[in-house]
Every structure is written in structure tokens, then in C-alpha cells.
């Protein structure tokens, strides 16, 4: 079974600064997808960014980028120019491309943004 | 707005009772996933339906059941409720079975007293 580990329960960053959230995963599969979801106080789950395991290039969405290290099974999220609206829970998630298609989530990292 | 709707938004009930949570997927989406978010267990997958048929099961208790109807809406039935069933229940939908993105509904907050 796949597992996803987020070892940072809480992180804090100053507005306009950069922060990196860590995620590691364990799988024996070669084809899969990785995601970062944001959950603000409204509790809505919002997709931030996704990475296909077969792609070597790291995904980027505006101020959000990932560092995907397939051999190390590491998938970190970098948020640049942090904004107050970035404050939320962030969940790393794994999805197989060959087996079960449901998401396996990590335990989450609560990000605080200090003005 | 993801296009996925869930009703009710909040539900308060007593132990031993039975409740039904409803989910309407985005227009055109055939897959529906149910997830539970609780303080103890975090976010975990319960069950998936695709075009009316059960496709995958996760950590779903025997007291829980689900179905997907011909109009593609889905219901999650929770019975013999216990205090530990209090959680946020999410429904997500995707076009097929292996799409890149699942779109999440706003969730139903269940409180068991």
C-alpha cells in the first residue's frame, strides 16, 4: 500500500518570503501522480499543483512550484512571494495510474503567513 | 465553485441513528469518490463509484454503504452512528476513472452527539 508522509505539522512564513513544504511517499509503482491540495478555513479542497511521475520537469503554477525527486520519493512544494491568502492546511496526495485511482493523503501541514 | 454539490452542509444527530449524505457530481463526470476527514484518521478514501458501479473500496466501515444512481448522483449511508463517526465527509468527482484531477465538493459536516 502506498503511504504519504508530511513531517511538518506546522510551518510559518513572513509575507513576501518563500517557504517549502515537505512530502515523502512510499510506493512500488512506477506510474503515478502527485498532488498538493490547499484547504483554507472554509474547508474546501483546492488543487494547487500536480506532477506526473513520468515527467522529469518539475511542475510550476504561478508562485507555486514543486521539487520532484523520484528516486528519493520526495515531492516538496515551494511557495514564493507568500501572501496572507496562502494561509491554510496543505495536503500532499498520491494517486496510482494503474491501480486504485483514489487519492492517498498525507497528514497535512498548517501554513501560517505572518504580515 | 468546483461544480460538485453536497447536501446537507451540516448534520447533527445522535448515536445509533442513520443518516444519508448526498452528492451531485459535475456535469459529465462519471466517477464519484467519497472521503472522510476526521481528527483521528486524517483524510481517507472510503469508496468509489463509476457510472453506477462500485469500483474501489477504501477504509469504509461495514456500517457505511453507498450507491450511485442512474442520474449519477451518489448517496453515502451511515448507520448505527458512533461518536467517532463525527467528521467532514467529502465527495469528489472526475470525468473517468483515471483522470488527473478530482473535483471536490464543499463537504458535509457530521456531528454525532
Interface residues (C-beta under 8 A of the other chain):
Chain A: X33 X42 X43 X44 X45 X46 X47 X50 X52 X91 X97 X100 X101 X102 X103 X104 X105 X106 X107 X108
Chain B: X2 X31 X33 X35 X42 X43 X44 X45 X48 X55 X56 X58 X88 X90 X92 X94 X97 X98 X100 X101 X102 X104 X106 X107 X109
